[in-house]
């Protein structure tokens, strides 16, 4: 029988291995679509654990633990890519315990190395106790999450399977290590991109009347948009407007042909997010019209990323499991995180939970913002993440899938 005492003992016995998995993947630090060494490492480990797998288009993988017994079909997911940004030798306080092999170019500044390590550790335990389990467990490693490149191949790979529920973990820098948030409801923001090129007519800076200046058009657009947002977005909903780039020309006496505006919006209501995207396009088109310019929208503005919403049934189940195994205070409530995640699309299709695992430790110097060159992980948290993943599987098997 696979008791909680056995689980805690066995996770403790492989804790240093899980930490080493993280350090290995951290050193590789491969960006989306190029995770060749990372994928090969995962394949080696799955083979070592006796877990058959299929390679997806690109570098993603799906491993399968088929118990041969009737039961729930459970998906477990981790992302494996790094970011194209430099890594500093120290975190917020101390030297790092491991570094990217290419610290001037790429690094794991979001925690996907930890996600991969925890899922490998959990898969190892689950495979070792296959006879104690029921149903089928799918071990999913998604490539290119940061750039949205791996979600499509993963969905294509999963299309042939029946799945009842999905689980994932994302480390979170502002929750203390030793705690995890698995509460129900909206947990991460949906995203809509802003990508607009205002097309005018270039010319000499001395005679703006003979040109159509797209720089003024872009500037007026931002002013008009800020007014429209404040007056038209539902006050009961939050939609953040993060304009990050306005670019046009580069020489003092040349009026450019085009000016570009880039940014993102984040929200927890897909309806309001769609409304905000449409408002951006409307204001851009109207501003361009009276400026004698043309507004050209990037194709990615047609896509609306859904918010990540944890299911009440499975959230309650994993909260009870973790409290029983690890005691009160391990599961905590936390404010929703405005970052976006492709796992939101999994949860739109299958009910489940993404746990937010705390990694903040002031003494160690972990707690820097995600996508920051000082971002680092308190590796003591990996044990809790692996336990939570196994407990999710055990909980679904024991409690059953969500009633239809």
N, C-alpha and C positions, 0 to 999 in steps of 0.2 A: 504494500500500500504506500502511495506517494504522500506522506504526511508533511505538514509544514516544518516539522523538526528536520526531516530528511532534506527538504528543499533548502532551508537555511544552512545546514551543514555542507551540502554539496556546492551551493553558490559560494560560500566562504572558501571552500577548498580550491575553487577555480578563479577566485577574485583577481589574483595576480596575473592569470592568463588573460582575463578580460581587459585588464589595464594594459597589458602588452599588445593585445589586439588594437586597442585605441592608439597606442604610440606608433605602431607599425603603419596604420592607415594615416595617422597624422603626418608622418614623415613623407609618405607618398604625395599627399596634397595635390591630387589631380583634379582639374576642372571638368565641367560637364562634357560628356561625350569622349573624354580622354582618360577615363579611370581604368586604364588597362592593367596596371599593377595592382590596383585596389581590387578589381574584379577577379584577377587571377588568385589573389590572396584569399578572397572569400570562397572561391571555388575549391581551393586546396582545403580550407577548413571544413566546408560542407562535406567534402569527400572523406575527410578524417572522421567526421561525426557520423558517417554512414547515411547522409541525407542526399538523395538524388536531386538533380536540379536541371533546369533548362535555361539556356542563354537566350536573352531577348535581342531584338535588333539594337545594336549598340553595345553597351556594357552592363546593362541591368540583368538581374537573375531572379528566378523563382525556384526555391527549394520546396520539396514536398515531404512531409512526414505523414504517411498514410498508415493509420493504426490497423486497418483492415476490419474495424468494428464500426457499427453504425453510431453516428454521433454528429456533433456540429462541425461545420466547415469554417475554420477560423483563419483570417489573414493577419499576418504580422508584417509590418513594413518599417524599413529604415532607408534613409537616403545616404548616398556615398560620396557625393562630389564636394570639392573644395572651392575656394573663391580666388579670382585673379587679382590678388592684392598682397602687399608685403606683410611680413610678420616681424614684430620686434622681439629681441632676445629676452626681454623681461615682460611679465604681466604687470598688473597694477602695483606690485610690491617686490616680487622676487624673480630670479632667473627661472625660465621655463624648465620643466623636466624633460621636454622633448621639443624638437624644432622641425619645421618643414625642411625637406631636402633642397628646396628652392625658395628660401625665405624672402628673396627680393622680388619674387614673381607670384607665388601661390601659397596659400595656407588655409587651414581649417579654422576659419574665424567665425563659424556659426555652430559648430558642434556636431557635424555629420560624422566625424570620426568616432565620437562617443556613441552616436546612434547605432552605427555599424557594429561597434564592439559589444554593446549591450545585447543586440539581437543575436549576434554570434554566440554569446554566452548563454542566452536563453535557449537558443536552438540546440546547443550542445546538451543542456540538461533535459530538454523535452525529448530529444532523440534517444537519450540514455534510458528514459522511462516510457518509451513507446508502448510497452505492454500494459502500462498502468493508465493509458489514455484511451479516448474514443474519438472517432471522427477523423478528419483530415486537417492538417495545419499547413498553411502556405507561408513560406519564409521569403519575403519579398524585399529585394534590394534595388531601390530606384536610383537610376543615374540622372545626372543633369537636373536636379530639382531646382537649383538656383536660377537656371535659365529656361526652365519649362520644357527641356528636351526629352526627359525620360518618362514623363507621365503617359504619353501616347503609346509607346511600346509596352509599358507595363499594363495598361488597360487592354491592349490587344492580346497580351499574353494571358491575362486573367479572364478574358471573355468566355473561354471554353469551360470555366469552372463555375460551380454553384458555391457561393460564399454567403455565410449568414451574418458575419460581423468582422470588423477590422479594428486593429489596435496599432498605435504607434506612440513613440515618445519623441519629444523635442526638449532638449535642455533649455533652461531659461535663466538668464544671468541675474535677475533680481530676486529669485526665490532662494533661500538658504539651502545649502547642501544638507541632505538628510530629510528633505521634504519633497512632496510631489503634489501637484494640483491635478485632479481628475474630475472636476466638477462639471455638471451638465450645462448645456446652453452654448451661446456664441463664445468662442475662446480665442479665435484669431480672425483678423479682418479679411474681407474680400478685397480685391484690387481691381482698379480700372486704370489703364495707362493713358497718359496724355502725350500725344505726339503730333504736333501740328507744324506744317511748313507754310509760312505766309509768303506768297509769290508776288513780287512787285515788278519794277523795271529799274535796273541799275543805271547809274550815270555819274557825272562829276558832282562832287560835294558842294561846289560853288553855285550850282543851279538846281536846287531840289525841286523847283517847279517844273523842270523838264524831265524829272524821273518820278517814279512811284516808290516811295521809301517804305519797305516792309519792316524796318526796325521800329518806326513810329507805330505801325500797325500792331506789331507784337506787343509793344509797351502798352498801347491803349487796350489791347485785349486783356492783359493782366489786370489793369485797373477796372475794366468793365466786369471781368469775371469775379473779382473780389466783392463787388457790390451785389452782383446777381446771386452769388453763393450765400451771402449774409441775409438776403431777402427771400430766397426761394427754397433753400434746403430746409426740410422739416426740423423744427427746433427740438423735437423729441428724438431725433436720430442724429448720430454722429457720422459725418463724412469729412475726413481730413483731406486737405488740398495741399499737396507737396510739390510745388513747382520748383524744379531743381536746375533747369537750364534755360537761358534765353541767349541765343547766339545768332549774330548776323554781321557779316562783314569782318574786317580786321585792319582796315587802313583808313586813316582820318579823312582823306579827301575823295573816297570812292563810296558811293551809295551802292549797296549790294543788291543783287536780284532777289535774294531770299533771306528770311529770318526764321529761326526754328525755336519752338518752345517745347520742352519736355518735362515730364513729371508723373506723379501717380496720385491716385485717390484711394483711401482705405475706408472701409465701412463694415457694419455688422448686419445691415439689411440689404439684401441683394436688390430689392425693389428701389430703395433710395439710392443705391450705388448706380443703378441703371439710369435713374432720373438725373443724377449728377453728371454722368458721362454725356447724356443727351444735352444737358444745359451747357456744358463746355463746348460742344460742337455748335450749338445754336449761337452762343455769344461770339465764337470765333468767326462763324460765317457772316454774322451781321456786322461785326467790326471790320472784317475784310471788305465787305460790300461798300461801306461808306468811306473806306480808305483807298478805294480803287484797286484793291489787291484781291488775290484768290487764296482761300484757305484750303490746303490739301491735308487730309487726315491720314495718318499711318494706319495700315490695315489692322494692327493690333488694338486699335481703339474699338474695334467691333467686338472684342472679347471682354466678358465681364467675369472676373474670378469670384467664386462664391465664398462667403464666410465659412469658417470651420466651426461646426456646431456638434458638440458632444451629445450623445444620446442619453436620455434620463435613465433608462432601464440599465444600460451597461455601466453608466457612471456610478449608479447606486451599488451595483454588484461589485465593482472593483474597489470602491471605497470601503465597503464592508469587509472584503477579503483582506485588504492591506491593513486595516485597523485590527483585524483578528490576528494576523500574522506578526505585525510589527508594533502594534500598540497605538494608543491615541496620539495625535499630534503629527503623525507621518503624512497624512493627507491634509492639505490646507486649501483655503479659498484664495483666489488671486484675481486681480483686475484682468480683463481681457487684454490680449497682446495685439497691437495694431499691425504687426508683421503678417505676411500672407504665406500660405503653405499649399502645395499641391495636394496634400492629404485631405484638404477640404473637399476635393472632388471624389475621393474615396468615400467619405462620410455622406456625401450627397447620394451616392449609389447604394452603400451598405451602412447600416447603423453601427456605431462603434464609438471609440474614445481615442483622443490623443492626450496623453499625459504630459504635463509640463514639469520636468524634473529640475529641481533646484541645484545650482552649481556654485552659488555665491559663498565665498569664504574669505573674509577680510584678512585673516592672518596669512593665508596662502597667496592672496592677491588676485583671486578669481572673482569676477563680477563686472568686468568691462562690458560695454555694449557689444551686442552681436555686430558682426561686420566691422569690427574695430581691430587694429593691428595688435592691441594688447589683450584681446579676448583669450580666455583660458578656461580650463575645466578643472574643478576639484574632482580628482579621480575616485575619491571615496564614494561619490554619488553613483558610480557605475553599478555597484552591487545592488543598490536599491532599484535601479532601472531594470536590471536583469530579473530580480525577484518579481517586480510588478508585471513584467511581460509574461513570466511563467504563471503567475497567479491569475492573470486575465484568462489564459487558456483553461486553467483548472476551474475557475469560476464559471465560465460559460458551459463547460462540460457538466458541472454539478448543478447549476441553476437552470440550464437550458437556454435556448435561444429566445429572443424577444417574441412574445406572442404577436401574431398577425392581427 
